[in-house]
Amino acid sequence: HQPSIGYAIELYFDPALENQVLKAWNVLARRQISTQLIEIESRPHITLLSAPFIEPSKLEPLIKNFAAKQEPLQLNFSSIGSLPNENNILFLSPTPTLALLQFHSQLLEVLRKEGVEIGDEFRVDAWIPYCPVAEQVPRSRMGEAFGVLRDLKLPVGGYAMDIGLVEYSPARELFSFMLGNTIEG
């Protein structure tokens, strides 16, 4: 299984929310249901866009500028879901607030102006915001994996704090910027 090479623009969470997601990853790994995300050294995230090729140097000033104009986004992971594709992904789904959807559509607008290809699944009317918690889950263990996630006591709330560009795979963060905070930390 050849690791896919590609890029993703991702939203990252505040430390408390990130830890809740990591807790789920770790339980699933301990039970040997899925270790995929840990193995590729991913970080808890919501993917805003992924593409086989993106020019990082062209994107960096755009995303920096975009992030500075935004505010941290309130997130509330309120449901558990699965995508019916060959990857057998299990995820936590944030309530799709207007703020989150507008954030996504404004980002796409900025990227489109720069000629970045927007794949169908990331188009404004098709995008499903989700935070992956398990990939390549064997079908026979789906039920058990759902059970683990139910123990998380949803809803789990927090904030999206940063936006970054990642190269896969393994995951390598190329840059990230805080939302709304122009003070260099």
N, C-alpha and C positions, 0 to 999 in steps of 0.2 A: 504494500500500500504506500505509494509514493506520497510524501507530504506535499500538500499543495503549496505552491509559492504564490504569495499575493500580499495585498496590503489591506488594512482595515482602519477606518477612522472610528475610534471608540470613545465612549463616555465612561469615566471612572467615578467611583463613589467616595463618600466620606468614609473615614477609617472604620467607624462602627458598623456601617452597612456592608462594607467590604468584608469585614470579619464574619458577619452572618452568612454571607455567600461562601466564604472559605470553609466555614464550619460544615456546610452541606457537602462541599467538594471532598472534605476530609472523611466524613462519614461514608460517603459513597466509595471512596478509595479504600478505606479500611475493610469494607464489606466486599471489596473486589467487584463492585458493580461497574465502576468506571474510573479510570485514572488519567484519561486522555488529556484533560485540561491542565492537570498538574504536570504531566510529562512534557507538554509543549511549553511549560512555564508561562502560561497565560495569566492574566490578572482579571479579577471579576470586572465585567464590563457589559455595556449594551453596544452592539455594533450599529453605527449610523450609516455606514457605507462600506462595502468592500469591493475591491477591483483587482484584476490580475496585474495591472500595472498602473502605478501612480508615480508622478515625478516629485519625490519628497521635497526637494529644494524649492520647487515652484509652489508647493502647498504650504510650506511652513509660514511664510509671512501672511498668507490668506487666513490660515486657521488662527494664528496669533491675534490678528486683527479682529476676526469674528468672535473669538473667545472673550476679548476685552470688552466687547459690547454686550455680553450676555450676563445673566445672573446665575448663581447656583440654582439648579432645578430641583424642585421637590419631587421625590420619587416614592412610590408606595407599591411594593411588590405584593400584589393582592391575589394572584392566582398562579397555578402550576400548569404547565402545558408541555406539549410534545409536537414536533413537526413530523408529518408523515413522509419523511424522505429516508434515503438509505443511511443517513448518518445517525438515525435514532437519537436525536437530541432531546434532552429534557431541560426545561427552563423555568425560571421564575418570570412572571410577566408583570410589568408595572401597569398600573391604571393609566390608560393613554390620555393624559390630561392635555388640554389645549396647549399649555405651555410647552410640553414635550413635543407635540406634533408641530408646533410653530418653529421650535428650535431646529427640528429636523428639516423642515421645508426651507427655512432661511439658509441653512447650511448648504442644501442642495442648490439653491439659487446662486450662492457665491461660487460653488464649484462648477456649475453649468456655464457660468460666464467665462470661466477659465478653460472651458472645453473638456472638462473631466467627464468621461462616460458614466452615466448613471444606469446601473443594471436594473432590469424590470422589478426585481423584488424590493428595491430600495426606493422606487418611485413613491411620490407623496401618497397616492391612494392605495398603495400595495404594501407599504412597509409594516412589518410586525415588530414592535420593540420588544426585545426579550434579553434576559441575562442567562446564558447557558450555565447549567450546573452539572450536566453529564452528557458525554457524547459516546457514540458507539455502544449504547446500552444493549446488551443481548435481549432479544425480545422476551425471553423467558423470565427476565428479571425486572421488566418494566414495572410490574405491580409493586414489587419490593422497593424499587427506587422511588416510586410515587409516595409510598408509605414513609420513607425517610424524609422526603420533602414536606409531607404533611406535619411531621413533628417539629418543623421550624416555627410553628405558631404564627402563621401569616395573619394579618398583613405585617410586613416588615418595612418600616419607613426610614427615609434618610434623604440625602441629597446627592445629585450628580455634581461633582466639584471640578472635574478636569476633562479636557478633551485631548486625545492624543492620536498619533499615527503609529501603527504597528506593522511590522513585516512578519510574515509567517513563512514557514514554520521551522524551527521553534520561534516562539513569539519574541520579537525584539522591538522594544519601544524606540522609535526614532526621535520623537519629540512629544512633549505634552505641555498644555497651558491651562492655568486656572481660569475658571469662568468668572468674568467680571472683575477679577483682581489684577490690576495693572502694576501693583507694587511687587517688585522682584523679591521673592522670598529667600 
